[in-house]
């Protein structure tokens, strides 16, 4: 997919989000910075692209760990870097509340970073060579934003829309209805009518009508069967850590899962009768985790070798 020469997309896979480098008369800006364990690679990619030129601005579409984990490394390398985040979690970043930021509930990591301003929906920012509109995009994350350049109809969609689907609807895992917000955000994207979409994960694409239709079909399935979404979310959380570890002893994986609050939340929603038993004593929790691992193995996303669990990407 051809993009203007002033826009570079570092397609990173799934542990790290894609990074979008915008260059031009307004200064260089990077949208999203990947996961913390990939921070050296993020920095190397940016430095190789910019050479001696400075990175002026860093923006996060939302504050999930795979989108902001490289912030601290970039701020250390570029001391004058201006960082902007969506509104909603500014106080949590200032206090570094890892629960409110969802790093603790997901069992994920992020190096502490600062921010200098907010990405306010409704504003237009001069980034790189172009002017980008900021639009609210709740659903996957209640505070997420997307960026739209109207001249060429370019959309940085974060996890609101991928070529095949969208991100886990995390508020739903906490009992907060958010499927309607996912649908409303898809409607916003349809009204913007982008010609090219740069997603948070996966390749850049232009068949937006098909992506929207597929996303709505997927959403309808989750609305009809919320348990399907919860099981999908549990598999995603487990697969994410396997992507980080690559291989892990099964007892260590089990210990991590027991220490990760979202797994207990998901188990309690799926099997309410198990909620009264402490995790360390819960056969139901162990069975739940084994079922998730079995699902990943059957799909080819993981493998078992004796007492070791391996990622398969």
N, C-alpha and C positions, 0 to 999 in steps of 0.2 A: 504494500500500500504506500503510495507516494505522498510524502509530506513536504511542506516548504523547507528550504535549506536551513531556516532559522529555528526549526523545531527538531530536536533529537529525542527519540524514545529509547530508553534502556529497558528492554523487555527482560524481566528478571525471573519469571517463573511464578511460584506460589508462596514460598517462604517470605520472599521480599516482594513488595508491590513494584510495579513498573515505576520508573523515574522519568519525568518529562523535563528536559532541559530547553529553556526558551532563551534565545540570544538575539541581541539587536540593539537599537539606539537607546532603549530604556534600561539597558543593563541586563545581565544574565540572571535568570531565575530558575529554580528547580522546584518542581511540584512532586512532593512525596520523596521519602528518603530510604525506604526499605526497612528490613529487620536489623536488629542490633548486631547479630553475629555476622551479617554481611556488610557492616558499616565500612570496613577497610576497602571492600570492593566498590561500594558506592562512591567513596571518596576518590578512588583511583579512576573510575569512569568519568567523574566530573572533571578531575584535574587533567586527564588526557584530552578531554574535549575542549576545555577552556585554555589550556596552556598557562601562560602567565596572567591571563585576564582574571579578574576577581569574580566570585559569585556574589551577587548583590542581594538576592532575596531567596528565601526558602519558604515554601507554602505547604501546608498539610491539608489535604481534602478532608481528613478526619484523623482521629488520634488512636486508631488501632495500631498495635505494635508493629505490624508489617508495613505501615505507612510512615511512621515517625521514628523508627529505631535508629536511623542514621543521623538524626538531628544533632546530637551532641558532638559526634565526630566532625560533621561539617562546620558547626559553630566553632570548634577548636581550631580547625584549619583556616577558617575565614573569620577572624575576630570581628570584622565590621558587618557580618551577615545579619540582615534584617529578617526575622522569622515571624510569620503570621499563621495563626491557627483559627479554626472556626469558633464562633462564640458558643458558650455553653459549658465548656470545661476549663475556662481560664483559671478559675480559683483552684481547681483540682491540680492543674499544672504548677501553679505557684506554690501550693502546699505539698506537692508531689504525693498525692493521694492515689496509691496504686490500685486501690479497690475501685474508686470512682472512675479511674482511667481504664479499668477492666484488665489491667495487666495481671493482677492477683487472681481474679475469678477465672481467667483463662489459663493460668499457669504459664504465662509468657513473660518475656523480659523486655525492658527498655531502659537505656541509659538516661539519666535525668537531663533535661534540656530547659532552656528558657524560651520565652516568646516576647516579641516586641510590639505586636499589634494583632488585630482580629481580621478575619475574612468575613465581612458582613454581607449577607445576601442582599442583593439589590445594587451593590456598588460595582463600578467598573475599574479595573486595574490596568495600568500600562506595564506590561511584562514582555521582556525581550523586544520584539519588533511590533507587537500588536496590542490591541485593547481587548481585555477579557472580562466578560460579565460573570458575576458570582451569583449562583442560584442555590437556594436551599434544596437538599436532597435527602430528607429523612427516610427512614425505613431500615436499611442495613445498620445504620447508626443514626441516632436522633439528631446529631449535630453535623452530619456530613454535608459538604457542599460539592457542586460540580462547577466547572469553568467552561464558558462558551465564547468563542470568537466568531462574531456574526458575519464578517466579510467573506471568509472562506467556509463558514459554517463548520468549524472544528469544535468538537466537544471532548473535554477531559472528564470522563464519566466516573472515575474512581470505582467503587464497588456497587454503584447503582445500576450499571448495565455492563455486561460482558458480551462477547460474541455469542456465548452460550450460557445465559443465566445471569445471576447476580449474587451478591454476598449473603451469607447467613444473616437472618433477620434477628440480631442479637436481643433487642427489647422483648421479643416473643419468648425468649428463654427465661426471662424474669417475670413472666406473666403480664407484660405490658403489650396491649394490642398494637401491632405496627404493620400488619399486612396491608391495611388500607393505605398507609403512608408509602409503602413500596409501590402500590398501584398509582398513587397520585404522582410520585416522582417519575414513573414511567410515562405518565401523561405529560408532565413538564417536558421531558426529553422529546416526546413526539411533537409537541407544539414548537419546540426550538428547531426541529427539522434539520438535524445535523447531517452533513454530507460524509463526514469522517468522524469516527469515534476512537479516542485513545483511552482504553479501559485501564482499570487498576491492575488487572492481571490478564494475561493472554495477549494475542496479537491485535494490532490496530485493524479496524474493519470499516467497511462502507455499506454493507447490506443491513442498514439500520432497521428497516421494516421487518426483516426476518428476525433480527435479534429481539426486537420488541415483542413480536408475536410469540417467540419461544419463551421469553421471560414471563409474559402474561399466562401462558399455558402452565409454566412451572409454578407461578404464584397461585393460580387457581387450584392446582393440586395440593399445595400446602394449606390453603384456606379450607379445602374440603377435608383434609386429613392432617391436622396440626402435629400429630405424633410422628408423621413422616418427616416433617421439618425438624422436629427435635432430634430424631435419630440421625438425620443428615448432619445436623450441627455437631452432635457428639462425635461422629466419624471425622468431621473436618477438624475439630480440636485435637483429636488424637493424631491424625495424619500430619497436622502442622508440626507437632513436636517430633514426630518421626523424621520429617524433613530437616528439622534442626539437628537432631541427634545423629541421624543416618543409621545407627545401630545402638541398641540399648538392652541390657539384661532385663529379662521379664520382671524380676522382683523390683528393680529400680523404676521401671515403667509403672508398675502397680502402685508403688509408694508415691510417685508423682501424681498419678490420677487421684489417689485418696486425698492428697493435699490440695487438689484443684477444685474450688467450690462449684464451678459450673457442672461438673459431672454429678455431684450430689443433687443439684437443682434439677438436672435432667432426669436422673433416676427417680426422684420424688414425684415428678410430673408423670413419668411413665408408669411407676409402680408405687402409688401412694402408701401402700401397706409397709413398704420397706423403710420409710422415712424415720420411723421411731428407733431404728437400730443404729448404733454408732458405726461409722464406716469401717473402723478397724475390726469390727466383729460381724460384719455383714456379708453373708454368703451371696445375698442378692447383688451387692455392689460388685463382687468378684465375677459373678455370672454376667452382669451387665457389661463389664469391661471385656470379658472373654468374647461375648457376642460381637462387640464392636470390632475387636481384633479379627475375629473370624470373617466379618463382613469385608474388612480391608484386605485380608489374605485372598478371599474368594474373588475380589475385584482386581487383584494383581497389584494393589497399592502398597502391600506389605508382605513380608514373608517371615516364617519362623525357622530358625535353625537351632534345635535343641532349646536351651533356655534363653536364647537371644532373639530379639525381634528386630528385623531390618526394614528400612524403607525401600520401596521399589517405585521409582519415578519414571 
